[in-house]
Amino acid sequence: MSQKLTKKYGLLTAIAMVVGIVVGSGVFFKAEIILNATGGNLKIGILSWLIGGLIMIACAYAFAVLATRHEKVNGIVAYAESTVGDTYGYMTGWFIATIYAPCITMALAWLPARYTLVLIYGADADITGGLCMTLALFYLVATYAVSCLSPILAGKLQVAETVIKLVPLTLMAVVGTIYGLTHDNGVLIENFRTVVDPSVSPAFAVFRAVCATAFAYEGWIVATSINAELKNPKRDLPRALIIGSIVIVAIYILYYIGIAGAVPNAEMMANGQAGAKNAFAHVFGKVMGTGIFVFVIISCLGTLNGLMIGTTRNLYSLASRGRGPAPRMIGQIDEHTNMPPNSAVLGLLLCAAWLLFFYCAQLSGIGEKMGIFAFDPTELPIVTLYPLYIPIFLSMMKNEKGLKPLERFVAPALAIIGSLFMTVAAIYAHKWTTVGYMIIFSVIMSIGFAFRKVKKKA
C-alpha cells in the first residue's frame, strides 16, 4: 500500500521553521564583518540590514502569493513546476537537493562545532582541525537521527529551539541598548556619531554590507519543503513566510543596535569573530556572558534542526514525481515514522560530502592547490538560487491573471530586482572562484538532467 506524508504541523511550527532556519548563525558573527565593510558607520550598517531584509521579504511575499494557489509536496519545486514547467521544476529541485540545502546544512553543523570548541578551549581552540570536523559530523548525524526517528519531535524541538535562540538576541537588543545609553558615557550614541574609517565610500559600503547580510538572511525558502505536511498549507505557509520574515528583520536590526551599545565600534571591528562573545561578556559579565554563549550554540543547533527537516525530504520530493535516480526506492515512506528513509540517508551523505569539500577548500592548505575551485560552498549557492527565482516571478506576472495588480506585478517585480542585486553582490564578493563553482554546478546539474524523465510505475 502506498503512503503519503501526513498533515502534522501547524502555523506555529511553520513560523518557527522560517525564523529558526534563518536566525541562528549569521547574525552572531556578521555584525563585526558589516562594521568593517562600512568602515564602522553604524547608520549605514543598519541601512544594509534593512535593504537585505527587504529583499528577503519581497521574495518571501511573492512565494507566499504562490502558496495560496499551488500546493504539492515541496514548495519551491511545486512553484517552479506550476509556473515555468515540469522540467524547470525538477531541475530546481535537483539543485536544492544536491547543492543548496546540503551546503547550508553542513555549514550549520560546522558553526556550532566551532563555537563548542571556543567555549571549551577559548582562544586556543582549533576551529579548522580534525576535532572540529568530527564534532560537526556528529551534530549532522544526531540532528538527522532526531528528524528521521521522530519527525513530530523534530517539529516540537524546532519551536523550543527557536524560543531559546531568541533569548540572547532579545537580551542584547534590550539590555545592550539600555547599557549603551547609560554606561561608558553613552557608547551607543557615540557609535552613531562616530565613523571609524571615514575614507570608505558610503555607496561602496552599502553594496559590500548588503552582500554580507545575504548569508544571515538565507535559508527561509527551505521551510516551504514541509507544505504538504502542514495542516492548512494555503493559509499557514503564506502567513509563516511573511510573519517570519518581518520578525527576522526586526530581530537583526534591534540586535545590531544592541550590540553597538556594548562596545565601541573600533573595538568590535578589531576583535573579529570573537566580537560577539566579548560584547556579551562586557554587558552581562564573564559568567553570564558565557552562559548566554551556550544559548548561541543552541541557536545554531536549532537552525541545523530546521534545515535537516527540509534536507531529508528534498530527494523524496523529486522521487514522488517519478523523477531522479531510482525514484521508487527513494520515494519509499516508512510506515512507522512516516518519513522517507532512503531520501533522508542520501541527504545526510550529501551534507557529509559537502562538509569534506568545505574543509579542503576553505579550512585546510589543500585549498591553495585548488585554484578557482576553492570556492566557499556556504555562500556561492546564492549565485544560482536567486536567478532560479526570476523565471518563476516572470511567470507570475504573465500567467497569474486572477491576482490583484500588487500581487501579480509589483511583488514579483520587486523580488526580481532583489534577486538580481543578490546575484551581482555574490559574484562581486567571490570573483574568480565563482567560475570554479559554476563548473562544478554545471556538472552536477548535467547529472540531474540525465534523470529528468518521469519513470513509469511498475
C-alpha positions in Angstrom: 0.0 0.0 0.0 1.4 3.4 -0.9 1.6 6.0 1.8 1.7 9.8 1.8 3.2 12.3 4.2 0.5 13.1 6.8 -0.7 16.6 7.9 1.1 17.1 11.3 2.5 20.6 11.5 0.6 23.8 12.4 1.2 27.5 11.9 3.5 27.8 15.0 5.8 25.2 13.7 5.9 26.7 10.2 6.8 30.2 11.6 9.3 28.6 13.9 10.9 26.9 10.9 11.2 30.2 8.9 12.6 32.1 11.9 14.6 29.2 13.1 16.3 28.4 9.8 17.4 31.9 9.2 18.2 33.1 12.7 20.9 31.2 14.4 24.4 31.7 13.0 24.9 34.6 10.6 23.6 37.3 12.9 26.1 36.4 15.6 29.2 36.8 13.5 28.2 39.1 10.7 27.9 42.2 12.9 31.6 42.9 13.0 32.0 42.0 9.3 29.4 44.6 8.4 31.0 47.1 10.7 34.3 46.6 8.9 32.6 46.7 5.5 31.1 50.1 6.3 34.2 51.5 8.0 32.4 51.5 11.3 29.5 53.5 10.1 26.6 52.3 12.3 23.9 54.0 10.4 25.0 52.5 7.0 25.2 49.1 8.7 21.6 49.4 9.9 20.5 50.5 6.4 22.3 47.5 4.9 20.5 45.1 7.3 17.2 46.8 6.2 17.9 46.5 2.5 18.9 42.8 2.8 15.8 42.2 4.8 13.5 44.0 2.3 14.9 41.8 -0.4 14.1 38.7 1.6 10.6 40.0 2.4 9.9 40.8 -1.2 10.9 37.3 -2.3 9.0 35.7 0.6 5.9 37.6 -0.2 6.0 36.6 -3.8 6.2 33.0 -2.8 3.5 33.5 -0.2 1.2 34.6 -3.0 2.1 31.4 -5.0 1.5 29.3 -1.9 -2.2 30.4 -1.9 -2.6 29.0 -5.4 -0.3 25.9 -5.5 0.1 23.0 -3.2 2.3 19.9 -3.7 5.0 18.1 -1.8 7.9 20.6 -2.0 7.2 24.3 -2.1 9.8 25.7 -4.3 9.8 22.7 -6.7 6.0 22.9 -6.9 6.1 26.6 -7.7 8.7 26.1 -10.4 6.7 23.3 -11.9 3.4 25.2 -11.8 4.7 28.4 -13.2 7.6 27.6 -15.6 7.2 23.9 -16.3 7.9 20.3 -15.2 11.5 20.2 -16.3 12.4 23.5 -14.8 10.7 22.4 -11.5 12.7 19.2 -11.5 16.0 20.9 -12.2 15.3 23.5 -9.4 14.5 20.6 -7.0 17.7 18.8 -8.1 19.8 21.9 -7.4 18.3 22.4 -3.9 18.6 18.7 -3.1 22.2 18.2 -4.2 23.8 21.6 -3.8 22.0 24.3 -1.9 20.4 22.5 1.0 23.4 20.2 1.8 25.8 23.1 1.7 23.8 25.3 4.0 23.1 22.4 6.3 26.7 21.3 6.7 27.7 24.9 7.4 25.2 25.0 10.2 26.8 21.8 11.6 30.3 23.3 11.5 29.4 26.6 13.2 28.1 25.1 16.5 31.0 22.7 16.4 33.4 25.7 16.2 31.5 27.6 18.9 31.6 24.5 21.2 35.4 24.3 20.9 35.7 28.0 21.6 33.5 27.5 24.7 35.8 24.7 25.9 39.3 25.9 24.9 38.8 29.6 24.5 41.2 31.4 22.2 43.3 28.3 21.8 40.5 26.3 20.1 41.4 24.8 16.7 38.3 25.5 14.7 39.8 24.1 11.5 41.2 20.8 12.7 40.0 17.2 12.9 38.3 17.5 16.2 36.1 20.4 15.0 35.2 18.5 11.8 34.4 15.3 13.8 32.1 17.3 16.1 30.5 18.8 13.1 29.8 15.4 11.6 28.4 14.3 15.0 26.0 17.2 15.0 24.9 16.3 11.5 24.2 12.7 12.4 22.5 13.5 15.7 20.1 16.0 14.0 19.5 13.6 11.2 18.5 10.9 13.7 16.0 13.1 15.5 14.5 14.2 12.2 14.1 10.7 10.9 13.2 8.7 14.0 10.6 11.2 15.3 9.6 13.9 12.8 6.9 15.2 15.3 9.6 15.6 18.0 11.8 17.4 15.5 9.0 19.8 14.8 8.4 20.4 18.6 12.2 20.9 19.1 12.2 23.4 16.3 9.6 25.5 18.2 11.5 25.2 21.5 14.9 25.9 19.9 13.5 29.0 18.2 12.4 30.3 21.5 15.7 29.5 23.1 17.7 31.2 20.3 15.7 34.4 20.7 16.9 34.7 24.3 20.5 36.0 23.6 19.2 38.2 20.7 16.5 39.7 22.8 18.7 40.2 25.8 21.3 42.0 23.7 18.8 44.0 21.8 17.2 45.3 25.1 19.9 45.3 27.7 22.7 46.2 25.2 20.7 49.3 24.1 20.0 50.4 27.6 23.6 49.7 28.6 24.9 51.7 25.7 22.7 54.7 26.6 23.6 54.8 30.3 27.1 53.4 30.7 30.6 54.3 29.4 29.5 57.9 28.6 26.8 56.7 26.2 28.8 54.4 23.9 25.7 53.8 21.7 25.2 57.4 21.0 29.0 57.8 20.3 28.9 54.9 17.9 26.1 56.6 16.0 28.1 59.8 15.8 31.5 58.4 15.0 32.7 56.7 11.8 35.9 54.7 12.4 37.1 54.9 8.8 35.5 57.9 7.0 37.5 57.2 3.9 35.1 54.3 3.0 32.6 55.4 0.3 29.0 55.2 1.6 27.8 53.7 -1.7 30.6 51.1 -1.8 29.9 50.3 1.9 26.2 49.6 1.3 27.0 47.2 -1.5 29.5 45.2 0.4 27.5 45.2 3.6 24.3 44.1 2.0 26.3 41.3 0.4 27.4 40.3 3.9 23.8 40.1 5.1 23.0 37.6 2.3 24.2 34.6 4.4 22.5 35.8 7.5 19.1 36.1 5.7 19.5 33.0 3.7 17.6 29.7 4.2 13.9 30.8 4.6 12.9 29.0 1.3 13.8 25.6 2.9 10.8 26.0 5.1 8.5 25.5 2.0 9.6 21.9 1.9 7.0 20.9 4.6 3.9 22.5 2.9 2.4 19.0 2.3 2.8 18.3 6.0 1.1 21.5 7.2 -2.5 21.1 8.4 -3.7 24.1 6.4 -0.8 25.0 3.9 -2.7 27.5 1.8 -3.4 29.6 4.9 -0.5 28.8 7.2 2.5 28.8 4.8 1.9 32.4 3.5 1.4 33.6 7.0 4.5 31.8 8.2 6.7 33.3 5.4 5.5 36.8 5.8 5.3 36.9 9.6 8.6 35.0 10.0 10.5 37.3 7.6 9.3 40.5 9.3 10.2 39.1 12.7 13.7 38.2 11.4 14.4 41.7 10.0 13.3 43.3 13.3 15.4 40.9 15.4 18.5 41.5 13.3 18.3 45.3 13.4 17.5 45.5 17.1 20.3 43.1 17.9 22.7 45.1 15.7 21.8 48.3 17.6 22.0 46.5 21.0 25.5 45.0 20.3 26.6 48.5 19.3 25.7 49.6 22.8 28.0 47.0 24.3 31.4 48.1 23.0 32.8 50.9 20.7 32.7 50.2 17.0 36.5 50.2 16.7 36.8 47.5 19.4 34.1 45.4 17.8 35.9 45.7 14.4 39.2 44.7 15.9 38.0 41.6 17.7 37.0 39.7 14.5 34.6 36.7 15.0 35.2 36.9 18.8 33.5 40.3 18.9 30.0 38.9 19.7 31.2 36.8 22.6 33.3 39.8 24.0 30.2 42.0 23.7 28.1 39.7 25.7 30.8 39.4 28.4 31.1 43.2 28.5 27.4 43.7 29.1 26.5 40.7 31.2 29.8 39.8 32.9 32.1 36.8 32.1 30.0 34.1 33.9 26.6 35.2 32.5 28.2 36.1 29.2 29.5 32.5 28.9 26.1 31.2 29.8 24.5 33.2 27.0 27.1 32.0 24.6 25.8 28.5 25.3 22.4 29.8 24.0 24.2 30.9 20.9 25.4 27.3 20.3 21.8 26.0 20.9 20.7 28.7 18.4 22.9 27.3 15.7 21.7 23.7 16.5 18.1 24.9 16.2 19.0 26.3 12.7 20.6 22.9 11.9 17.5 21.1 13.0 15.2 23.2 10.8 17.5 22.7 7.8 17.7 19.0 8.3 13.9 18.6 8.4 13.9 20.1 4.9 17.1 18.4 3.6 15.9 14.8 4.4 12.8 15.4 2.3 14.3 17.1 -0.8 15.1 14.0 -2.9 11.8 12.4 -1.8 10.0 15.4 -3.4 11.6 14.5 -6.7 11.0 10.8 -6.4 7.3 11.4 -5.6 7.0 12.8 -9.1 8.7 9.7 -10.6 11.9 11.7 -11.4 15.6 11.5 -10.4 17.7 8.3 -9.9 15.8 5.3 -8.5 12.5 7.1 -7.7 10.7 4.0 -6.4 13.4 3.4 -3.9 14.0 7.0 -2.8 10.2 7.6 -2.7 9.5 5.0 -0.1 7.8 6.1 3.2 8.4 4.2 6.4 5.1 3.1 7.9 6.2 3.7 11.5 7.9 7.1 11.3 6.0 8.5 8.2 9.5 9.5 6.9 11.2 8.8 3.6 14.3 6.9 5.0 16.2 6.5 1.7 15.8 10.1 0.8 17.0 11.1 4.3 20.1 8.9 4.1 21.1 10.3 0.8 20.5 13.8 2.1 22.9 13.1 5.0 25.6 11.7 2.7 25.4 14.8 0.5 25.8 17.0 3.6 28.9 15.0 4.6 30.4 15.2 1.1 30.0 19.0 1.0 31.4 19.2 4.6 34.5 17.4 3.3 34.7 19.8 0.3 34.4 22.8 2.6 37.2 21.5 4.8 39.5 21.0 1.8 38.7 24.3 0.0 38.3 26.7 3.0 39.9 25.3 6.1 43.0 23.4 5.1 46.1 24.0 3.0 44.6 22.0 0.2 42.6 25.0 -0.9 45.8 26.7 -2.1 46.2 24.0 -4.7 42.6 24.0 -5.8 42.8 27.4 -7.6 39.4 28.7 -8.8 37.7 25.5 -7.4 38.5 26.6 -3.8 35.1 28.3 -3.6 33.1 28.9 -0.4 30.1 26.4 -0.6 28.4 28.2 2.2 27.7 31.3 0.1 28.0 30.7 -3.6 24.8 28.7 -3.9 23.2 32.2 -3.6 24.7 32.9 -7.1 22.3 30.4 -8.6 19.4 30.2 -6.2 18.3 33.8 -6.7 18.5 33.6 -10.6 16.4 30.5 -10.3 13.6 32.5 -8.7 13.5 35.0 -11.6 11.7 32.8 -14.2 9.1 32.0 -11.5 8.5 35.6 -10.8 8.2 36.4 -14.5 5.7 33.6 -15.0 3.7 35.0 -12.1 3.5 38.4 -13.9 2.4 36.7 -17.2 0.1 33.9 -16.1 -1.4 34.5 -12.7 -4.3 36.5 -14.1 -6.6 36.1 -11.1 -4.3 38.1 -8.8 -4.6 41.8 -7.9 -2.0 44.2 -9.5 0.0 44.4 -6.3 0.3 40.6 -6.1 0.7 39.9 -9.8 3.1 42.7 -10.9 4.5 44.8 -8.0 5.5 42.0 -5.7 7.3 39.8 -8.3 9.0 42.9 -9.9 10.5 43.9 -6.5 11.5 40.3 -6.0 13.3 40.2 -9.4 15.2 43.4 -8.6 16.3 41.9 -5.2 17.3 38.6 -6.8 19.4 40.4 -9.4 21.1 42.5 -6.7 21.9 39.5 -4.6 23.4 37.7 -7.6 25.6 40.6 -8.6 26.7 41.0 -4.9 27.7 37.4 -4.6 29.7 37.4 -7.9 31.4 40.7 -6.8 32.4 39.2 -3.4 33.8 35.9 -4.7 35.2 36.9 -8.1 37.1 34.1 -9.9 36.1 31.3 -7.6 32.6 31.9 -9.0 33.8 30.4 -12.3 35.0 27.2 -10.5 31.7 27.0 -8.7 29.8 27.3 -11.9 31.8 24.5 -13.5 31.0 22.1 -10.7 27.4 23.3 -10.6 27.2 22.5 -14.4 28.5 19.0 -13.9 26.0 18.2 -11.0 23.1 19.7 -12.9 24.0 17.7 -16.0 23.9 14.5 -14.0 20.4 15.6 -12.8 19.3 16.4 -16.3 20.0 12.8 -17.3 17.4 11.6 -14.9 14.8 14.3 -15.8 12.3 11.9 -17.5 9.4 10.6 -15.5 9.7 6.9 -14.6 6.6 4.7 -15.2 5.3 3.0 -12.2 5.6 -0.8 -12.1 
